[in-house]
Amino acid sequence: MITVAGDVDLSSIARLQAHIDGAFAAGQCRLVIDLEHVTFLDSKVLHTLFRALERARREGGDVAVACVDPTICRLLHVFGLSREVQVCESADAAALTLSRA
C-alpha cells in the first residue's frame, strides 16, 4: 500500500514515484494507492498514477485507489482514471478489491 497525504504536486512527485518503483521492485504488481488524506493533486500526479496502472497490468497486476475527498474523486473521474481503476472509499476496501481480482 502506498499512502499519500497533503498536497501532492510536482515537488513531491519524485517521492511518490520512488514508492511506486519500490513496490514493483519488491515484486508487488497489485498496488493500493491511498489518497484518503490528499488535499491537492495536480495533473502530473495523475499521469504518474496512469503509468503505474499500465506497468501493473503489464506485469499481471492492477491498481486500486482509495479516495474520500469529493474534489479529488472528481479529478480522478474527469481525467478518466476512475474508468480504469477501482476507486474505493477506504484503503481496506481497495485492498479487498484487489484481493478478489
C-alpha positions in Angstrom: 0.0 0.0 0.0 1.3 3.4 -0.9 -0.1 6.2 1.3 -0.1 9.7 0.0 -1.1 12.8 2.1 -1.4 16.5 1.9 -0.7 18.5 -1.3 0.7 16.1 -4.0 2.3 18.1 -6.8 5.4 18.5 -8.9 7.5 19.0 -5.7 6.5 15.6 -4.3 6.1 13.5 -7.4 9.6 12.0 -7.2 8.9 10.7 -3.8 5.6 9.1 -5.0 7.4 7.6 -8.0 10.1 6.2 -5.7 7.4 4.4 -3.6 5.7 3.0 -6.7 9.1 1.8 -8.1 9.9 0.3 -4.8 6.7 -1.7 -4.7 7.3 -3.0 -8.2 11.0 -3.9 -7.3 9.6 -5.8 -4.3 7.5 -7.9 -6.7 4.2 -6.3 -6.0 2.1 -5.8 -9.1 -1.2 -5.2 -7.2 -1.0 -1.7 -5.8 -3.3 0.2 -3.5 -2.7 3.9 -3.8 -4.2 5.5 -0.7 -5.3 9.1 -1.4 -7.6 9.4 1.6 -5.6 12.2 3.1 -4.7 14.1 -0.1 -5.8 17.7 -0.2 -4.5 18.7 -3.6 -3.5 16.6 -6.7 -2.1 18.0 -9.9 -2.1 16.5 -13.4 1.5 15.3 -13.2 0.4 13.0 -10.3 -2.5 11.7 -12.4 0.0 10.9 -15.1 2.2 9.0 -12.6 -0.9 7.0 -11.5 -1.7 6.1 -15.1 1.8 5.0 -15.7 1.7 2.8 -12.5 -1.5 1.3 -13.8 0.0 0.5 -17.2 3.0 -1.1 -15.5 0.9 -3.1 -13.1 -1.2 -4.5 -15.9 1.8 -5.4 -18.0 3.1 -7.4 -15.0 -0.3 -9.1 -14.5 -1.5 -6.9 -11.7 -3.8 -4.0 -11.2 -4.2 -0.8 -9.2 -7.0 0.3 -6.8 -7.3 3.8 -5.4 -8.7 4.9 -2.0 -10.3 8.3 -2.2 -12.8 10.1 0.0 -12.4 13.8 -0.9 -15.1 14.7 -3.4 -12.8 17.1 -5.2 -10.0 14.6 -5.6 -12.5 11.9 -6.6 -13.9 14.3 -9.3 -10.4 14.8 -10.7 -10.0 11.1 -11.0 -13.2 10.9 -12.9 -12.6 14.0 -15.1 -9.2 12.7 -16.1 -10.5 9.2 -16.8 -8.6 7.3 -14.1 -11.8 6.2 -12.4 -12.8 4.4 -15.6 -9.6 2.4 -15.4 -9.2 1.6 -11.8 -11.4 0.8 -8.9 -11.9 3.9 -6.7 -12.9 2.9 -3.2 -13.8 4.8 0.0 -11.0 3.3 2.1 -7.6 1.7 1.7 -9.0 -1.5 3.2 -11.8 -1.6 0.6 -9.3 -1.0 -2.2 -7.1 -3.9 -0.9 -10.1 -6.2 -0.7 -11.0 -5.3 -4.3 -7.5 -6.3 -5.5 -7.5 -9.5 -3.5 -10.7 -10.6 -5.3 -9.3 -9.9 -8.7 
